[in-house]
Amino acid sequence: MRNKILLYLFIFSVLFTIFIYVNDKRILDSLQEDLANRELKIEELETENEILKAKSDNLRYFSLKENDDAITYFENMGINSEEVIAKIEDELISRNLAENDNELVPYEGMEGLMRFNKIEVLNHKWIIADFTDGTYWGEVFFSYEVDKDSQIIFNREKSFLYPLN
């Protein structure tokens, strides 16, 4: 009787060990597959990140903030280029008056008042700006100069107007 109990215990422990082994193997395989999938996803995201970084670098190419020659131009004049950008943006946006069109926008508002929305200082000589009255929008291209008194002189070069529809 005692031998039968020991035999049953032995068979039970062998079956239990096989069950644990098979279950743990399945869990380990699942974790390894999950890890492989995550590593693949990480590689895909790193590749996508590199592509987006390259696109971002390309988009920033025409920006005073990234243009070493334009920054040097202002440094040689004793002017901080970041201050020039802020001053240009303030100067253009501050003319968005509550009761009148912005006088630097080359069109009168047809459905509202024309206002600048977005301004990009391209380098030490050029600016592009976006404007709208809510229905019509356009872009204007400025050349500019900074005089000896650090005043900014804008010259409108070209502009376009489009309906929003």
C-alpha positions in Angstrom: 0.0 0.0 0.0 2.8 2.3 0.9 4.5 1.6 -2.4 1.3 2.4 -4.3 1.1 5.7 -2.6 4.7 6.5 -3.4 4.1 5.4 -7.0 1.1 7.7 -7.2 3.0 10.5 -5.6 5.9 10.0 -8.1 3.5 9.9 -11.1 1.7 12.9 -9.8 4.9 14.9 -9.3 6.2 13.9 -12.8 2.9 15.0 -14.3 2.9 18.2 -12.3 6.5 18.9 -13.4 5.6 18.3 -17.0 2.6 20.6 -16.6 4.7 23.3 -15.1 7.4 22.9 -17.7 4.9 23.1 -20.6 3.1 26.1 -19.1 6.4 28.0 -18.3 7.6 27.2 -21.8 4.4 28.7 -23.3 4.8 31.8 -21.1 8.5 32.1 -22.0 7.7 31.8 -25.8 5.0 34.4 -25.5 7.3 36.8 -23.7 10.1 36.2 -26.2 7.6 36.9 -29.1 6.4 40.0 -27.3 10.0 41.2 -26.8 10.8 40.6 -30.5 7.7 42.5 -31.5 8.6 45.4 -29.2 12.2 45.4 -30.6 10.8 45.5 -34.1 8.5 48.4 -33.2 11.4 50.3 -31.5 13.5 49.9 -34.7 10.5 51.2 -36.8 10.0 54.2 -34.5 13.8 55.0 -34.5 13.7 54.9 -38.3 10.7 57.1 -38.4 12.3 59.4 -35.8 15.4 59.8 -38.1 13.2 60.5 -41.1 11.2 63.2 -39.1 14.5 64.7 -37.8 15.8 65.0 -41.3 12.6 66.6 -42.5 12.7 69.0 -39.5 16.2 69.9 -40.2 15.2 70.5 -43.8 12.3 72.7 -42.8 14.4 74.7 -40.4 16.9 75.4 -43.2 15.1 78.6 -44.1 15.0 80.1 -40.6 17.0 82.9 -39.1 17.4 80.7 -35.9 19.3 78.1 -37.9 21.1 80.3 -40.4 24.7 80.8 -39.2 25.5 83.4 -41.9 22.5 85.5 -41.0 23.3 85.2 -37.3 26.9 86.3 -38.0 25.6 89.2 -40.1 23.6 90.5 -37.0 26.5 89.7 -34.6 28.8 91.8 -36.7 26.3 94.7 -36.3 26.3 94.1 -32.6 22.7 92.9 -32.7 21.2 89.7 -31.1 19.4 87.8 -33.9 16.8 86.4 -31.4 15.9 90.0 -30.4 15.5 90.8 -34.1 13.1 87.9 -34.6 11.1 88.9 -31.5 11.1 92.6 -32.6 9.9 91.7 -36.2 7.1 89.5 -34.9 6.0 92.1 -32.3 6.1 94.8 -34.9 4.0 92.9 -37.4 1.5 91.5 -34.9 1.2 94.7 -32.9 -0.4 96.3 -36.0 -3.3 93.9 -35.8 -5.5 96.6 -34.4 -9.1 95.9 -33.1 -10.7 98.5 -35.4 -8.6 98.5 -38.6 -6.9 96.1 -41.0 -3.2 95.6 -40.4 -1.7 98.2 -42.7 1.2 95.9 -43.7 -1.3 93.4 -45.1 -1.6 94.4 -48.8 -5.4 93.7 -49.0 -8.4 95.1 -47.2 -10.5 92.6 -45.3 -13.7 91.6 -47.2 -15.3 89.5 -44.5 -13.5 90.9 -41.5 -10.3 92.6 -40.6 -7.1 91.4 -42.1 -4.7 90.1 -39.5 -1.3 88.4 -39.5 -1.4 84.9 -38.1 2.1 83.4 -38.6 5.4 85.0 -39.3 8.6 83.3 -40.2 11.9 85.3 -40.4 13.8 83.4 -43.1 17.2 85.1 -42.8 18.8 88.5 -42.3 16.9 90.0 -45.3 13.6 88.1 -45.8 10.3 87.5 -44.0 7.2 85.5 -45.0 3.9 86.0 -43.2 0.4 84.5 -43.4 -2.7 86.7 -43.0 -6.5 86.2 -43.1 -9.8 87.9 -42.5 -11.6 84.7 -41.7 -12.7 83.9 -45.2 -9.8 85.0 -47.4 -6.2 84.3 -46.6 -2.9 85.1 -48.1 0.8 85.3 -47.8 3.1 88.2 -48.1 6.8 88.2 -48.7 8.8 91.1 -47.1 12.4 92.2 -47.4 13.6 94.1 -44.3 16.5 96.0 -43.0 17.7 96.9 -39.5 19.0 100.4 -39.4 21.7 101.8 -37.1 19.1 102.6 -34.5 17.9 99.0 -34.5 14.6 100.1 -36.2 13.2 97.7 -38.7 12.2 98.9 -42.2 9.8 96.6 -44.1 9.5 96.4 -47.9 6.6 94.4 -49.3 7.9 92.4 -52.2 5.1 90.0 -53.2 1.7 88.9 -51.9 -1.1 86.4 -52.7 -4.7 86.3 -51.7 -6.9 83.1 -51.7 -10.4 82.3 -50.6 -10.5 79.7 -47.7 -13.1 77.5 -49.4 
